[in-house]
Structures are given as C-alpha cells and as structure tokens.
Amino acid sequence: MKVDAERLWARVEELGAIGATADGGVSRIGYSAEETAAMERVGRWMTSAGLGVHYDPAGNLIGRRAGQRRKTIVLGSHLDTVPNGGRFDGALGVLAALEAVETLLEAGTSHEHSIEIIAFRDEEGACFGRGLVGSRLASGTFNLAAWSDARSIDGRTIRHVLAAAGLDLERAVSEAPREPSSLAAYLELHIEQGEVLESGGKRLGVVSGIVGITRYQVRFMGRADHAGATPMNLRRDALLCAAGFVQLVGAQARAAGRGLVATVGRLLVDPNIANVIPGRVVASFEVRALESEQIKSVVEAVIVATEELGRKHDIEVVFERTVQTAPLLTTPHVIHALESACTALEVPFQVMPSGGGHDAMLMGTIAPFGMLFVPSRRGISHAPDEYTAPDDCALGAQVLLDTLILLDKGSS
C-alpha cells in the first residue's frame, strides 16, 4: 500500500488557505471561527474516506473506523496555529494520519483494532496563553481550578469561550476523558521544530521521549541610582548580576550535555532608562531534558551559583518556580514499530527527543505512545516560512501507515 502524495499535498495547500495571512502565514487560533472551519473541512474529508465522524464534548474532531478488538489505535494532532504561524505544525499530523488511514481503507485491508484520527482543539495555547486544551480534556488531565483565572485574548473565561462554540465546560471535563484501558496506542506525526534532521542528513526522527520542563521566574533586586554620579564600588546593579546569571545558565547547560538545554528567554529591566542604574530585573529561566535528575542537578547548580553572585553584587535574588512537567519516555514497542517501518523503507532516521510539548505528552499519560518527526526546512516553525517538502510529507504518512499496520497486528 502506498499513500497518495499528491492528494496529501493538495490537502495541505487547501487547508493552509483557511486563516491565511497576507505574508503567507496562517492564523487559526484555538476555538476561533478559522479553527472551526478547518475542523469542518477535515471532517468532510474524513467522511469521504469512509470514517464515522463526530465531535467529543471538548470539541475535538474524531474520525473513527470500528475494528474487531476492544481497543483503539489513535492517530492525532491539531489544526490550530499560533498567530501568523505556518501551514504544517499540527495540521500535517492530522492530514498525514488521514492519508494513512484512507490508503488502508481504499486497499480494502482489514484491521483488528478500531482506528481513530483526532484533531485536538487549541494545542498551541494562543487563545488562553496556555495550551493543549483539547488533549488535556481528552486525557483527563484538565484541572478546572487551575484554569479558573484563564482569560482568552479578548478577555473571556474558558467557560464562555466553549459556550460560544456550543460546548459546556463541566460536561467536557466529566465526559471528554478517554478510558485508558480502551486505547491500544497513540501515534503523532509532527514537523521537527529544529534542524537536527536537516543538519544530520536524516529523513525522519523517531522520538525517544518528550522532555521535562522546569521553569522559574527570577527576580534580581538592587537599587536604582544615577548612572553618572554613582561610583562603581557603591552600585547595586541588578542587571550586572542578571548578566552573570545568564552566563551561568549557558555554562551549566553546556557542561551537563546529554541533550539538556537551558534558556533565559526573557528579561524585564526596571527602570530601563539609559542614564539610570537598573534597580530591578525579572528574568525567565528554563531547563529541558529527558532525565529528571539531570534537570534537578542543573537547576540546583544555577541557583547556588546565582545566589553567590547576588551576595557579590549586594543583590537580593529570588527564584520562583512557575512550571514543572516530568519527562515522558515513549513506549518501547511503539518506538520499535516506528523504527521497523523506517528500516523496511530503507529510510535514514534518527532516534531523538522532542524538545517541545505536543498533544502526545498528555495522551501518552493514558496510552502507549510514539511520535514521528519529519524535517522542517532550516528548522523553522511557528512562522510563515515554515515548510516541509512534499516528499517528506508523503514519507511521513507512509511510515505512519506502516507503523499503524504493525501495531494493529501486534498490540493487545
């Protein structure tokens, strides 16, 4: 069975026209009219492929074909984008899944498990400033209390946003979660949000796990003084201390190795005036890795060294943790199926971690799961220049199909 590369590419282009921006990007914010239109378009394609189509209480689009076994193999991703994002992030995962399943059904090949394709709502988080809404609800990991203060970009609560889409939040929380015992596996294809594959000459990436993330807000509190009248030995320069902290973070991450990355992506300087010594700086500090102990070790080393730096500069330093998610390793037998599919096609691939979060990070808490990466040119994602070549799109869909067949035969 061979996927239809032309059909897949035509759908990528047609779907990319929904929410298209003037500079070639796409804006389909979660729970927007554009995301809804994309759902409806893909729903029609699912129906024409022979799938039964419905929406769950969270508004996630589901195309289903029943099998003989009790369990279901799910293939999924999302159709929403960041503002002025690209055509491939999320959407390609849904369209490649549809192409794989449609090819299977066109061939008249029987399958033992039920098969579902899910397009999750609001993965990117552009609506509420926090994402994975559809997969949080489907995986039963949505915390209603934690979302009580969430507001959409136009100031509405999540309850009001869902109501405007014809959905009820309480019903979504109670009825959208999937029963883990009903799921045989979850598979997700996604563009690589980096250029590891391209730089290494690999066609595909088999994901070994989704990194854990620990993030802090760090406050450096000194004293604002006149930039010309205050001698260097009397200054309490918060930015000078923060600059040393930034260097510490980079040095500790490089020394840790083994795929760990650390970032200071945000600095707020107060008063941020050219002739005033900065009296206060607020910085972000984030560490990502596949090993929890590695994250912990780097975080502790940075905190100890930064506090010492604060004493040297007479700066009060406060670390406040704002995010902590544990690493999630992909399931061995699903990784093996993906590797087998790549090997059978004689495709050069690389086993690699996912540095970003995806719907899989939540569905993987309730089902065996795996992910497949296809290259994104120059590693660009979340931008109009995001691009994955047609051949790579088709190859990803083919491996998804072949992996689906292997899992259907082997999963209980």
DOKOLZA-317624 format. One record per residue (C-alpha): residue number from 0; residue in three letters; chain; y, z, x. Coordinates in steps of 0.1 Angstrom, whole numbers, plus 2048, in hexadecimal, padded with zeros to 3 digits. Layout:
REM residues N
  num  residuo  cadena   c2   c3   c1
  NUM      ALA       A    Y    Z    X
...
REM end
This chain:
REM residues 412
  num  residuo  cadena   c2   c3   c1
    0      MET       A  800  800  800
    1      LYS       A  822  7F6  80D
    2      VAL       A  843  802  800
    3      ASP       A  85C  7E8  7F4
    4      ALA       A  878  7EA  80E
    5      GLU       A  88F  7D3  7FB
    6      ARG       A  88D  7E7  7DB
    7      LEU       A  893  807  7ED
    8      TRP       A  8B2  7FA  7FF
    9      ALA       A  8C0  7EA  7DF
   10      ARG       A  8BE  80C  7CE
   11      VAL       A  8CF  81D  7EC
   12      GLU       A  8EC  805  7E8
   13      GLU       A  8ED  807  7C2
   14      LEU       A  8ED  82D  7C2
   15      GLY       A  907  82D  7DD
   16      ALA       A  91F  81C  7C5
   17      ILE       A  91F  83B  7AF
   18      GLY       A  93C  851  7BB
   19      ALA       A  945  837  7D6
   20      THR       A  966  83E  7E8
   21      ALA       A  980  825  7F5
   22      ASP       A  976  82A  81A
   23      GLY       A  950  824  814
   24      GLY       A  945  847  80D
   25      VAL       A  937  858  7EE
   26      SER       A  943  876  7DB
   27      ARG       A  929  884  7C3
   28      ILE       A  931  8A9  7C0
   29      GLY       A  916  8C0  7B1
   30      TYR       A  917  8C1  78B
   31      SER       A  932  8A6  78A
   32      ALA       A  932  887  774
   33      GLU       A  929  873  792
   34      GLU       A  90B  888  79B
   35      THR       A  900  886  776
   36      ALA       A  904  860  776
   37      ALA       A  8EE  85E  796
   38      MET       A  8D4  874  785
   39      GLU       A  8D3  85D  767
   40      ARG       A  8D0  83E  77D
   41      VAL       A  8B3  84C  790
   42      GLY       A  8A3  859  770
   43      ARG       A  8A3  835  763
   44      TRP       A  892  829  783
   45      MET       A  878  845  77F
   46      THR       A  871  83B  75C
   47      SER       A  86C  816  765
   48      ALA       A  854  821  781
   49      GLY       A  83E  832  766
   50      LEU       A  848  856  76B
   51      GLY       A  84F  86F  750
   52      VAL       A  873  87A  754
   53      HIS       A  884  89A  74A
   54      TYR       A  89E  8B4  755
   55      ASP       A  895  8D8  75C
   56      PRO       A  8AB  8F4  750
   57      ALA       A  8BF  8F3  771
   58      GLY       A  8C7  8CE  76A
   59      ASN       A  8B0  8C2  786
   60      LEU       A  8A2  89F  77F
   61      ILE       A  87C  89D  780
   62      GLY       A  866  87E  77E
   63      ARG       A  841  887  779
   64      ARG       A  81F  876  779
   65      ALA       A  802  88D  76F
   66      GLY       A  7E2  88F  783
   67      GLN       A  7C0  89F  77F
   68      ARG       A  7C6  8BE  794
   69      ARG       A  7DA  8DD  788
   70      LYS       A  7F3  8DB  7A5
   71      THR       A  810  8C5  7AB
   72      ILE       A  81D  8B3  7CB
   73      VAL       A  843  8B2  7C9
   74      LEU       A  859  89A  7DC
   75      GLY       A  87E  8A2  7DA
   76      SER       A  8A2  8A3  7E7
   77      HIS       A  8C5  8A0  7D7
   78      LEU       A  8DE  886  7CA
   79      ASP       A  8FF  899  7CF
   80      THR       A  915  895  7ED
   81      VAL       A  931  8A6  7FF
   82      PRO       A  953  898  7F7
   83      ASN       A  956  876  807
   84      GLY       A  933  879  815
   85      GLY       A  919  85E  81B
   86      ARG       A  8FF  84A  808
   87      PHE       A  8E0  857  818
   88      ASP       A  8E1  87D  81B
   89      GLY       A  8CB  88A  7FF
   90      ALA       A  8CB  86A  7EB
   91      LEU       A  8B3  858  803
   92      GLY       A  89A  874  800
   93      VAL       A  899  86F  7DA
   94      LEU       A  898  849  7DC
   95      ALA       A  87D  849  7F7
   96      ALA       A  868  861  7E2
   97      LEU       A  86C  84A  7C4
   98      GLU       A  863  82B  7D9
   99      ALA       A  844  83D  7E7
  100      VAL       A  838  848  7C4
  101      GLU       A  841  827  7B3
  102      THR       A  82D  814  7CE
  103      LEU       A  80F  82B  7C8
  104      LEU       A  810  825  7A3
  105      GLU       A  815  7FF  7A6
  106      ALA       A  7F5  7FD  7BB
  107      GLY       A  7E2  80F  79F
  108      THR       A  7D6  829  7B8
  109      SER       A  7CA  849  7A7
  110      HIS       A  7D7  86A  7B2
  111      GLU       A  7C7  88C  7AD
  112      HIS       A  7E5  8A2  7AD
  113      SER       A  802  89F  795
  114      ILE       A  820  890  7A8
  115      GLU       A  845  898  7A2
  116      ILE       A  865  88B  7B0
  117      ILE       A  882  8A4  7AD
  118      ALA       A  8A7  89D  7B2
  119      PHE       A  8B7  8BF  7B6
  120      ARG       A  8DA  8C6  7AA
  121      ASP       A  8F7  8D1  7C1
  122      GLU       A  8E5  8D4  7E2
  123      GLU       A  904  8CF  7F7
  124      GLY       A  918  8EC  7E8
  125      ALA       A  938  8D8  7E4
  126      CYS       A  93C  8E4  7C0
  127      PHE       A  93B  90A  7C7
  128      GLY       A  93E  90D  7ED
  129      ARG       A  919  917  7EF
  130      GLY       A  8FC  8FF  7EA
  131      LEU       A  8D8  8F9  7E0
  132      VAL       A  8DF  903  7BC
  133      GLY       A  8C3  8ED  7AC
  134      SER       A  8A9  8F7  7C5
  135      ARG       A  8B4  91C  7C4
  136      LEU       A  8AD  91C  79F
  137      ALA       A  88D  908  7A2
  138      SER       A  87F  91F  7BD
  139      GLY       A  888  93F  7AB
  140      THR       A  89F  94A  7C8
  141      PHE       A  8C0  948  7B4
  142      ASN       A  8D2  96A  7B4
  143      LEU       A  8E7  96C  795
  144      ALA       A  8FB  98A  7A1
  145      ALA       A  903  97A  7C3
  146      TRP       A  911  95C  7B0
  147      SER       A  927  970  798
  148      ASP       A  946  969  7AD
  149      ALA       A  93F  944  7B4
  150      ARG       A  959  92C  7A8
  151      SER       A  959  906  7A7
  152      ILE       A  973  8F2  7B8
  153      ASP       A  987  8F2  797
  154      GLY       A  983  917  792
  155      ARG       A  966  919  779
  156      THR       A  949  931  77B
  157      ILE       A  926  923  781
  158      ARG       A  91E  92D  75D
  159      HIS       A  93A  917  750
  160      VAL       A  932  8FA  767
  161      LEU       A  90E  8FA  75B
  162      ALA       A  918  8FD  737
  163      ALA       A  92F  8DF  73A
  164      ALA       A  910  8CC  746
  165      GLY       A  8FC  8D8  727
  166      LEU       A  8E9  8F3  73A
  167      ASP       A  8E6  918  736
  168      LEU       A  8E7  92D  756
  169      GLU       A  8D1  94A  749
  170      ARG       A  8B7  932  73C
  171      ALA       A  8B8  91F  75E
  172      VAL       A  8B2  940  771
  173      SER       A  895  94A  75B
  174      GLU       A  885  929  753
  175      ALA       A  88C  911  770
  176      PRO       A  877  923  78B
  177      ARG       A  856  911  793
  178      GLU       A  836  924  795
  179      PRO       A  82B  925  7B9
  180      SER       A  806  922  7B0
  181      SER       A  80D  901  79F
  182      LEU       A  81A  8F0  7BF
  183      ALA       A  803  8DF  7D8
  184      ALA       A  81F  8D4  7EF
  185      TYR       A  844  8CB  7F2
  186      LEU       A  850  8AD  807
  187      GLU       A  873  8A3  80F
  188      LEU       A  880  885  822
  189      HIS       A  8A3  889  830
  190      ILE       A  8BA  878  849
  191      GLU       A  8BC  88A  86A
  192      GLN       A  8DE  89B  86D
  193      GLY       A  8E1  895  892
  194      GLU       A  8D6  87B  8AB
  195      VAL       A  8B7  88A  8BB
  196      LEU       A  8A1  86E  8AE
  197      GLU       A  8B9  852  8B7
  198      SER       A  8C0  85F  8DA
  199      GLY       A  89A  864  8E0
  200      GLY       A  88F  843  8D3
  201      LYS       A  87A  851  8B6
  202      ARG       A  877  842  894
  203      LEU       A  86F  862  880
  204      GLY       A  871  887  883
  205      VAL       A  856  89F  876
  206      VAL       A  867  8BF  86E
  207      SER       A  857  8DE  87E
  208      GLY       A  86D  8F7  86A
  209      ILE       A  88F  8FE  85C
  210      VAL       A  8A4  914  872
  211      GLY       A  8AF  937  869
  212      ILE       A  8D5  93C  868
  213      THR       A  8E8  95B  871
  214      ARG       A  90E  959  86C
  215      TYR       A  92A  972  872
  216      GLN       A  94F  975  86D
  217      VAL       A  95E  984  88C
  218      ARG       A  980  995  88C
  219      PHE       A  995  99A  8AB
  220      MET       A  9B2  9B2  8A6
  221      GLY       A  9CD  9B6  8C0
  222      ARG       A  9F2  9B6  8BE
  223      ALA       A  A0B  99A  8B7
  224      ASP       A  A28  99B  8D1
  225      HIS       A  A43  984  8DE
  226      ALA       A  A34  969  8F5
  227      GLY       A  A50  96A  90D
  228      ALA       A  A59  98F  90F
  229      THR       A  A37  99F  911
  230      PRO       A  A28  9A2  935
  231      MET       A  A04  996  939
  232      ASN       A  9F7  9B9  941
  233      LEU       A  A05  9C7  920
  234      ARG       A  9F7  9AD  909
  235      ARG       A  9DD  9B2  8EE
  236      ASP       A  9D6  98D  8E9
  237      ALA       A  9BB  988  8CE
  238      LEU       A  9B8  963  8D5
  239      LEU       A  9B1  968  8FA
  240      CYS       A  995  980  8F1
  241      ALA       A  988  968  8D7
  242      ALA       A  988  94B  8F1
  243      GLY       A  972  960  907
  244      PHE       A  95B  966  8E9
  245      VAL       A  958  940  8E3
  246      GLN       A  94D  93B  907
  247      LEU       A  934  957  903
  248      VAL       A  924  948  8E5
  249      GLY       A  91F  926  8F7
  250      ALA       A  911  937  916
  251      GLN       A  8F8  94D  903
  252      ALA       A  8EC  92F  8EE
  253      ARG       A  8E6  919  90D
  254      ALA       A  8D4  935  91E
  255      ALA       A  8BD  93B  900
  256      GLY       A  8B0  918  8FF
  257      ARG       A  892  910  8E9
  258      GLY       A  8A6  8FD  8CF
  259      LEU       A  8BF  919  8C7
  260      VAL       A  8E2  90F  8BF
  261      ALA       A  901  924  8BA
  262      THR       A  924  91A  8AD
  263      VAL       A  947  928  8A9
  264      GLY       A  954  90F  890
  265      ARG       A  972  921  882
  266      LEU       A  98F  934  891
  267      LEU       A  9AD  942  87D
  268      VAL       A  9C9  94D  893
  269      ASP       A  9E4  964  887
  270      PRO       A  A02  95F  887
  271      ASN       A  9FA  93D  897
  272      ILE       A  A1D  938  8A4
  273      ALA       A  A24  929  8C7
  274      ASN       A  A3B  944  8D3
  275      VAL       A  A27  962  8C6
  276      ILE       A  A08  972  8D7
  277      PRO       A  9EB  970  8BE
  278      GLY       A  9E6  992  8AF
  279      ARG       A  9C7  98A  89A
  280      VAL       A  9AC  970  89A
  281      VAL       A  98F  96B  882
  282      ALA       A  972  956  88E
  283      SER       A  951  94A  881
  284      PHE       A  931  94F  896
  285      GLU       A  910  93E  88D
  286      VAL       A  8EE  93D  89D
  287      ARG       A  8D1  927  892
  288      ALA       A  8AD  926  89F
  289      LEU       A  889  924  893
  290      GLU       A  881  947  8A1
  291      SER       A  891  966  891
  292      GLU       A  88D  97A  8B1
  293      GLN       A  89F  960  8C5
  294      ILE       A  8BC  960  8AC
  295      LYS       A  8BD  986  8AD
  296      SER       A  8BD  987  8D3
  297      VAL       A  8DA  96F  8D6
  298      VAL       A  8EF  980  8BB
  299      GLU       A  8EA  9A2  8CB
  300      ALA       A  8F4  995  8EE
  301      VAL       A  913  984  8E0
  302      ILE       A  91E  9A4  8CD
  303      VAL       A  919  9BA  8EC
  304      ALA       A  92C  9A3  903
  305      THR       A  948  99D  8EA
  306      GLU       A  94D  9C2  8E4
  307      GLU       A  950  9C6  90A
  308      LEU       A  969  9AA  90B
  309      GLY       A  97D  9BB  8EF
  310      ARG       A  97F  9DB  904
  311      LYS       A  98B  9C7  922
  312      HIS       A  9A7  9B7  90D
  313      ASP       A  9AE  9D6  8F8
  314      ILE       A  9A4  9C3  8D9
  315      GLU       A  991  9D1  8BB
  316      VAL       A  973  9BB  8B3
  317      VAL       A  960  9BC  892
  318      PHE       A  941  9A8  88A
  319      GLU       A  938  9A3  865
  320      ARG       A  918  991  85C
  321      THR       A  91D  979  83F
  322      VAL       A  8FD  964  83F
  323      GLN       A  8D9  96B  84A
  324      THR       A  8BD  954  841
  325      ALA       A  89B  956  851
  326      PRO       A  88B  937  862
  327      LEU       A  871  925  84D
  328      LEU       A  854  914  85F
  329      THR       A  845  8F5  84E
  330      THR       A  821  8F7  843
  331      PRO       A  808  8ED  85D
  332      HIS       A  7F2  8D7  847
  333      VAL       A  811  8C5  83A
  334      ILE       A  81E  8BF  85D
  335      HIS       A  7FC  8B1  866
  336      ALA       A  7FC  899  849
  337      LEU       A  81F  88C  853
  338      GLU       A  814  888  878
  339      SER       A  7F4  876  86D
  340      ALA       A  808  85E  858
  341      CYS       A  820  857  874
  342      THR       A  803  852  88D
  343      ALA       A  7F0  83B  876
  344      LEU       A  80F  825  874
  345      GLU       A  813  827  89A
  346      VAL       A  837  834  895
  347      PRO       A  847  848  8B1
  348      PHE       A  851  86A  8A3
  349      GLN       A  85D  88B  8AF
  350      VAL       A  855  8AE  8A2
  351      MET       A  876  8C0  89F
  352      PRO       A  888  8DC  88C
  353      SER       A  8A1  8D6  870
  354      GLY       A  8C2  8E5  87A
  355      GLY       A  8D0  8E2  857
  356      GLY       A  8C5  8F1  836
  357      HIS       A  8B6  8DC  81B
  358      ASP       A  8A5  8E0  7F9
  359      ALA       A  885  8E3  80C
  360      MET       A  890  904  81B
  361      LEU       A  88E  913  7F8
  362      MET       A  871  8FF  7EA
  363      GLY       A  85E  908  80A
  364      THR       A  85F  92D  7FF
  365      ILE       A  849  925  7E1
  366      ALA       A  834  908  7ED
  367      PRO       A  824  8F9  80D
  368      PHE       A  83F  8E1  819
  369      GLY       A  848  8C7  833
  370      MET       A  866  8B1  83B
  371      LEU       A  86A  88F  84B
  372      PHE       A  88A  884  85C
  373      VAL       A  896  860  860
  374      PRO       A  8B2  857  879
  375      SER       A  8D6  857  86F
  376      ARG       A  8EB  840  885
  377      ARG       A  8FD  854  8A0
  378      GLY       A  8F2  873  88E
  379      ILE       A  90E  86F  874
  380      SER       A  909  882  853
  381      HIS       A  921  88D  837
  382      ALA       A  939  870  83F
  383      PRO       A  93F  84D  833
  384      ASP       A  930  83F  854
  385      GLU       A  90E  850  84C
  386      TYR       A  8F4  834  850
  387      THR       A  8CF  830  852
  388      ALA       A  8C1  80D  858
  389      PRO       A  8AD  7FD  83C
  390      ASP       A  88E  7FB  852
  391      ASP       A  890  821  859
  392      CYS       A  894  828  834
  393      ALA       A  875  813  82C
  394      LEU       A  861  823  848
  395      GLY       A  86A  846  83C
  396      ALA       A  85F  83D  819
  397      GLN       A  83E  82E  826
  398      VAL       A  836  84E  839
  399      LEU       A  83F  862  81B
  400      LEU       A  826  84D  806
  401      ASP       A  80B  850  820
  402      THR       A  810  875  823
  403      LEU       A  80F  879  7FE
  404      ILE       A  7ED  868  7FD
  405      LEU       A  7E0  87E  819
  406      LEU       A  7EC  89E  807
  407      ASP       A  7DE  892  7E6
  408      LYS       A  7BC  88F  7F5
  409      GLY       A  7BD  8AF  80A
  410      SER       A  7D1  8C9  7F7
  411      SER       A  7C0  8E1  7E0
REM end
